[in-house]
Amino acid sequence: MTLTEYLDRITDQASFYVFVAALIADREQEVDIEKRTPSSPYGPGANGWENLTIEAYLEAALAWAQDSGANGLPSSITWQAFATFLYCGKIYE
């Protein structure tokens, strides 16, 4: 299953945890691939990760949330919305 498929299936705490585990596995897989075959430093890694440090990841997640306005995180947060926040830290530039 892809990360977006995991993201779409979040309905509760347990499915949120499954998503987080998949997100971790996706990052670990990319680190392994990049050790063997590095991607260009000017684009995303093998699995699409744009932000490689925790600082860059969280900055991107925050920037996505702030830039998205009403289309981002809802005022009444759900587990899926929080997972979207984490996922967008991976892909948002």
N, C-alpha and C positions, 0 to 999 in steps of 0.2 A: 504494500500500500504506500502511496506517496504521502508526504507531509500534509499537503492540502486535503487529502482524503481523511487523514486522521483529524485534521482541524475541523472539517465539516461534520464529523461524527461526535464531537464533544457535546455531551448533554448533562454531565454531572462531574463530580469530583473524580471518580474512578476513571472516566474516559479522558479527563484532563491529564491525569497522571500517565496514562498510556501515551497521550500525545507528547508529553514532556520527555518520556523515555525514548520515543521515536526521534524527537528533535536531537537529543543527546547522541543517539546512535548515528544519525545523519552527519552530525559534526565530527564524530570520531572517525567515521568512514572517510569523510573528506580529508581529514588530517593524514590518514594512512595513504590515501591516493596521492596527495600532494607531496608526501615524502618520496614516493617512487617516481612520480611524473609531475613536476611543478607546473602550475598554470602561469599565465602571464601575470605579472604584478599589477597590471592595469585593468584587470577585470575580476569577475567572481571566480571562486575556486571550482573544483570539479563538481561539487554538489550545489553550487549556486551561492555559497556563503560570500557575502560582500564584506562582512565585519569580522575580523579574526581575533580581536582581543575583547575581553569582557567590557572594557571601556567603550570601544567602538560599537559593540553590539548594543549596549544599553543606551548610548547616545542616539543610535539609529532608531531604536524602539521608541524612545522619547520623542525624537524628531517626527517620526511617522505619526505618533499619537497627536502631537501638537499641530502638525500640518494638515492632518485629516479632518480636523474640526468635527462637525456633526456626523461625518462619514466614518469617523474612527471609533474610539471607545465610547460606548453609551454611558450616560450618567448613572444608570442602574446596571452595574457590571454583572456579567455572567462568566461562568468558567470558560465558555467558548471565546468570549471577548478577551479574557486575559490570555488565553492561548494565542489569539490573533496578535496581541501585543508582543508576545515572545517570538512568534513566527516572523513578524515583520522586522524584528531586529536582525534577522538573518538576511533579508532581501532588500531592505530599504536603504537607499544611498543618501 
